[in-house]
Amino acid sequence: MVSKELSIQNEQGFHVRPAQLFVQNASKFASNIQVITEKGLKVDGKSILGLMTLGLAKGSKITIEASGTDEEEALDALADLVESKFGEE
């Protein structure tokens, strides 16, 4: 298992569009993906409903955990997505 702590930096936080992009990217990998909040809430990174229930705003800290055959690639891709502010300019 690999993990990385990140901060949500896009202005609107983890709303519908970023959650959708995250799930689309996470679903490309065989590994199990978990998103964990500072408060310890843990949801499936491939579940848009789960991600939406977290209510993550700009500045929220999350930890992404990946475990499986392609865990390193999955973690790198998802961390890049979050760090890119989900493509927002």
PyMOL commands that place a pseudoatom at each C-alpha (Angstrom):
pseudoatom trace, name=CA, resn=MET, resi=1, chain=A, elem=C, hetatm=0, pos=[0.000, 0.000, 0.000]
pseudoatom trace, name=CA, resn=VAL, resi=2, chain=A, elem=C, hetatm=0, pos=[1.139, 3.521, -0.807]
pseudoatom trace, name=CA, resn=SER, resi=3, chain=A, elem=C, hetatm=0, pos=[-0.333, 6.819, 0.346]
pseudoatom trace, name=CA, resn=LYS, resi=4, chain=A, elem=C, hetatm=0, pos=[0.113, 10.542, -0.013]
pseudoatom trace, name=CA, resn=GLU, resi=5, chain=A, elem=C, hetatm=0, pos=[-1.296, 13.539, 1.844]
pseudoatom trace, name=CA, resn=LEU, resi=6, chain=A, elem=C, hetatm=0, pos=[-2.528, 16.431, -0.295]
pseudoatom trace, name=CA, resn=SER, resi=7, chain=A, elem=C, hetatm=0, pos=[-4.465, 19.669, 0.050]
pseudoatom trace, name=CA, resn=ILE, resi=8, chain=A, elem=C, hetatm=0, pos=[-7.457, 20.541, -2.104]
pseudoatom trace, name=CA, resn=GLN, resi=9, chain=A, elem=C, hetatm=0, pos=[-6.417, 23.749, -3.907]
pseudoatom trace, name=CA, resn=ASN, resi=10, chain=A, elem=C, hetatm=0, pos=[-9.145, 24.445, -6.451]
pseudoatom trace, name=CA, resn=GLU, resi=11, chain=A, elem=C, hetatm=0, pos=[-11.477, 27.317, -5.532]
pseudoatom trace, name=CA, resn=GLN, resi=12, chain=A, elem=C, hetatm=0, pos=[-14.698, 25.307, -5.444]
pseudoatom trace, name=CA, resn=GLY, resi=13, chain=A, elem=C, hetatm=0, pos=[-13.267, 22.426, -3.428]
pseudoatom trace, name=CA, resn=PHE, resi=14, chain=A, elem=C, hetatm=0, pos=[-14.198, 18.825, -4.151]
pseudoatom trace, name=CA, resn=HIS, resi=15, chain=A, elem=C, hetatm=0, pos=[-17.538, 19.487, -5.844]
pseudoatom trace, name=CA, resn=VAL, resi=16, chain=A, elem=C, hetatm=0, pos=[-19.250, 17.417, -8.551]
pseudoatom trace, name=CA, resn=ARG, resi=17, chain=A, elem=C, hetatm=0, pos=[-16.815, 18.003, -11.430]
pseudoatom trace, name=CA, resn=PRO, resi=18, chain=A, elem=C, hetatm=0, pos=[-13.613, 17.240, -9.468]
pseudoatom trace, name=CA, resn=ALA, resi=19, chain=A, elem=C, hetatm=0, pos=[-15.263, 14.214, -7.851]
pseudoatom trace, name=CA, resn=GLN, resi=20, chain=A, elem=C, hetatm=0, pos=[-16.301, 12.942, -11.276]
pseudoatom trace, name=CA, resn=LEU, resi=21, chain=A, elem=C, hetatm=0, pos=[-12.785, 13.429, -12.667]
pseudoatom trace, name=CA, resn=PHE, resi=22, chain=A, elem=C, hetatm=0, pos=[-11.280, 11.704, -9.644]
pseudoatom trace, name=CA, resn=VAL, resi=23, chain=A, elem=C, hetatm=0, pos=[-13.593, 8.685, -9.997]
pseudoatom trace, name=CA, resn=GLN, resi=24, chain=A, elem=C, hetatm=0, pos=[-12.965, 8.452, -13.759]
pseudoatom trace, name=CA, resn=ASN, resi=25, chain=A, elem=C, hetatm=0, pos=[-9.220, 8.424, -13.186]
pseudoatom trace, name=CA, resn=ALA, resi=26, chain=A, elem=C, hetatm=0, pos=[-9.331, 6.085, -10.179]
pseudoatom trace, name=CA, resn=SER, resi=27, chain=A, elem=C, hetatm=0, pos=[-11.492, 3.626, -12.134]
pseudoatom trace, name=CA, resn=LYS, resi=28, chain=A, elem=C, hetatm=0, pos=[-8.730, 3.201, -14.733]
pseudoatom trace, name=CA, resn=PHE, resi=29, chain=A, elem=C, hetatm=0, pos=[-6.670, 1.305, -12.176]
pseudoatom trace, name=CA, resn=ALA, resi=30, chain=A, elem=C, hetatm=0, pos=[-7.079, -2.184, -10.726]
pseudoatom trace, name=CA, resn=SER, resi=31, chain=A, elem=C, hetatm=0, pos=[-5.882, -1.036, -7.307]
pseudoatom trace, name=CA, resn=ASN, resi=32, chain=A, elem=C, hetatm=0, pos=[-8.178, -0.281, -4.408]
pseudoatom trace, name=CA, resn=ILE, resi=33, chain=A, elem=C, hetatm=0, pos=[-8.311, 3.521, -3.900]
pseudoatom trace, name=CA, resn=GLN, resi=34, chain=A, elem=C, hetatm=0, pos=[-9.322, 5.138, -0.602]
pseudoatom trace, name=CA, resn=VAL, resi=35, chain=A, elem=C, hetatm=0, pos=[-9.674, 8.835, 0.225]
pseudoatom trace, name=CA, resn=ILE, resi=36, chain=A, elem=C, hetatm=0, pos=[-9.275, 9.733, 3.905]
pseudoatom trace, name=CA, resn=THR, resi=37, chain=A, elem=C, hetatm=0, pos=[-10.046, 13.116, 5.462]
pseudoatom trace, name=CA, resn=GLU, resi=38, chain=A, elem=C, hetatm=0, pos=[-8.283, 14.850, 8.341]
pseudoatom trace, name=CA, resn=LYS, resi=39, chain=A, elem=C, hetatm=0, pos=[-11.175, 13.724, 10.557]
pseudoatom trace, name=CA, resn=GLY, resi=40, chain=A, elem=C, hetatm=0, pos=[-10.568, 10.097, 9.641]
pseudoatom trace, name=CA, resn=LEU, resi=41, chain=A, elem=C, hetatm=0, pos=[-13.533, 9.631, 7.291]
pseudoatom trace, name=CA, resn=LYS, resi=42, chain=A, elem=C, hetatm=0, pos=[-12.608, 7.038, 4.673]
pseudoatom trace, name=CA, resn=VAL, resi=43, chain=A, elem=C, hetatm=0, pos=[-14.439, 6.469, 1.375]
pseudoatom trace, name=CA, resn=ASP, resi=44, chain=A, elem=C, hetatm=0, pos=[-13.920, 4.464, -1.788]
pseudoatom trace, name=CA, resn=GLY, resi=45, chain=A, elem=C, hetatm=0, pos=[-12.082, 6.630, -4.318]
pseudoatom trace, name=CA, resn=LYS, resi=46, chain=A, elem=C, hetatm=0, pos=[-14.098, 5.022, -7.110]
pseudoatom trace, name=CA, resn=SER, resi=47, chain=A, elem=C, hetatm=0, pos=[-17.435, 6.147, -5.642]
pseudoatom trace, name=CA, resn=ILE, resi=48, chain=A, elem=C, hetatm=0, pos=[-18.667, 9.598, -6.654]
pseudoatom trace, name=CA, resn=LEU, resi=49, chain=A, elem=C, hetatm=0, pos=[-21.347, 9.488, -3.968]
pseudoatom trace, name=CA, resn=GLY, resi=50, chain=A, elem=C, hetatm=0, pos=[-18.767, 8.633, -1.316]
pseudoatom trace, name=CA, resn=LEU, resi=51, chain=A, elem=C, hetatm=0, pos=[-16.504, 11.477, -2.380]
pseudoatom trace, name=CA, resn=MET, resi=52, chain=A, elem=C, hetatm=0, pos=[-19.374, 13.961, -2.446]
pseudoatom trace, name=CA, resn=THR, resi=53, chain=A, elem=C, hetatm=0, pos=[-20.361, 13.096, 1.133]
pseudoatom trace, name=CA, resn=LEU, resi=54, chain=A, elem=C, hetatm=0, pos=[-16.965, 14.302, 2.382]
pseudoatom trace, name=CA, resn=GLY, resi=55, chain=A, elem=C, hetatm=0, pos=[-17.811, 17.968, 1.689]
pseudoatom trace, name=CA, resn=LEU, resi=56, chain=A, elem=C, hetatm=0, pos=[-14.195, 18.922, 1.033]
pseudoatom trace, name=CA, resn=ALA, resi=57, chain=A, elem=C, hetatm=0, pos=[-13.559, 22.653, 0.595]
pseudoatom trace, name=CA, resn=LYS, resi=58, chain=A, elem=C, hetatm=0, pos=[-10.469, 24.482, -0.613]
pseudoatom trace, name=CA, resn=GLY, resi=59, chain=A, elem=C, hetatm=0, pos=[-7.638, 23.879, 1.848]
pseudoatom trace, name=CA, resn=SER, resi=60, chain=A, elem=C, hetatm=0, pos=[-8.988, 20.548, 3.103]
pseudoatom trace, name=CA, resn=LYS, resi=61, chain=A, elem=C, hetatm=0, pos=[-6.320, 17.915, 3.599]
pseudoatom trace, name=CA, resn=ILE, resi=62, chain=A, elem=C, hetatm=0, pos=[-6.851, 14.410, 2.280]
pseudoatom trace, name=CA, resn=THR, resi=63, chain=A, elem=C, hetatm=0, pos=[-4.797, 11.257, 2.144]
pseudoatom trace, name=CA, resn=ILE, resi=64, chain=A, elem=C, hetatm=0, pos=[-5.062, 9.062, -0.915]
pseudoatom trace, name=CA, resn=GLU, resi=65, chain=A, elem=C, hetatm=0, pos=[-4.263, 5.390, -0.325]
pseudoatom trace, name=CA, resn=ALA, resi=66, chain=A, elem=C, hetatm=0, pos=[-3.776, 2.894, -3.132]
pseudoatom trace, name=CA, resn=SER, resi=67, chain=A, elem=C, hetatm=0, pos=[-3.196, -0.825, -2.777]
pseudoatom trace, name=CA, resn=GLY, resi=68, chain=A, elem=C, hetatm=0, pos=[-2.892, -3.338, -5.579]
pseudoatom trace, name=CA, resn=THR, resi=69, chain=A, elem=C, hetatm=0, pos=[-0.897, -4.283, -8.619]
pseudoatom trace, name=CA, resn=ASP, resi=70, chain=A, elem=C, hetatm=0, pos=[-0.734, -0.758, -10.047]
pseudoatom trace, name=CA, resn=GLU, resi=71, chain=A, elem=C, hetatm=0, pos=[-0.774, 1.214, -6.779]
pseudoatom trace, name=CA, resn=GLU, resi=72, chain=A, elem=C, hetatm=0, pos=[2.211, 3.439, -7.580]
pseudoatom trace, name=CA, resn=GLU, resi=73, chain=A, elem=C, hetatm=0, pos=[0.814, 4.495, -10.957]
pseudoatom trace, name=CA, resn=ALA, resi=74, chain=A, elem=C, hetatm=0, pos=[-2.641, 5.054, -9.482]
pseudoatom trace, name=CA, resn=LEU, resi=75, chain=A, elem=C, hetatm=0, pos=[-1.327, 7.195, -6.639]
pseudoatom trace, name=CA, resn=ASP, resi=76, chain=A, elem=C, hetatm=0, pos=[0.864, 9.269, -8.966]
pseudoatom trace, name=CA, resn=ALA, resi=77, chain=A, elem=C, hetatm=0, pos=[-2.003, 9.903, -11.412]
pseudoatom trace, name=CA, resn=LEU, resi=78, chain=A, elem=C, hetatm=0, pos=[-4.511, 10.841, -8.707]
pseudoatom trace, name=CA, resn=ALA, resi=79, chain=A, elem=C, hetatm=0, pos=[-2.040, 13.049, -6.838]
pseudoatom trace, name=CA, resn=ASP, resi=80, chain=A, elem=C, hetatm=0, pos=[-1.236, 14.843, -10.108]
pseudoatom trace, name=CA, resn=LEU, resi=81, chain=A, elem=C, hetatm=0, pos=[-4.956, 15.391, -10.696]
pseudoatom trace, name=CA, resn=VAL, resi=82, chain=A, elem=C, hetatm=0, pos=[-5.479, 16.918, -7.242]
pseudoatom trace, name=CA, resn=GLU, resi=83, chain=A, elem=C, hetatm=0, pos=[-2.306, 19.028, -7.465]
pseudoatom trace, name=CA, resn=SER, resi=84, chain=A, elem=C, hetatm=0, pos=[-3.387, 20.352, -10.891]
pseudoatom trace, name=CA, resn=LYS, resi=85, chain=A, elem=C, hetatm=0, pos=[-6.564, 21.703, -9.218]
pseudoatom trace, name=CA, resn=PHE, resi=86, chain=A, elem=C, hetatm=0, pos=[-8.536, 19.233, -11.359]
pseudoatom trace, name=CA, resn=GLY, resi=87, chain=A, elem=C, hetatm=0, pos=[-7.608, 21.196, -14.476]
pseudoatom trace, name=CA, resn=GLU, resi=88, chain=A, elem=C, hetatm=0, pos=[-9.144, 24.465, -13.295]
pseudoatom trace, name=CA, resn=GLU, resi=89, chain=A, elem=C, hetatm=0, pos=[-7.410, 27.606, -14.479]
for i in range(1, 89): cmd.bond("trace and resi %d" % i, "trace and resi %d" % (i + 1))
show_as sticks, trace
zoom trace
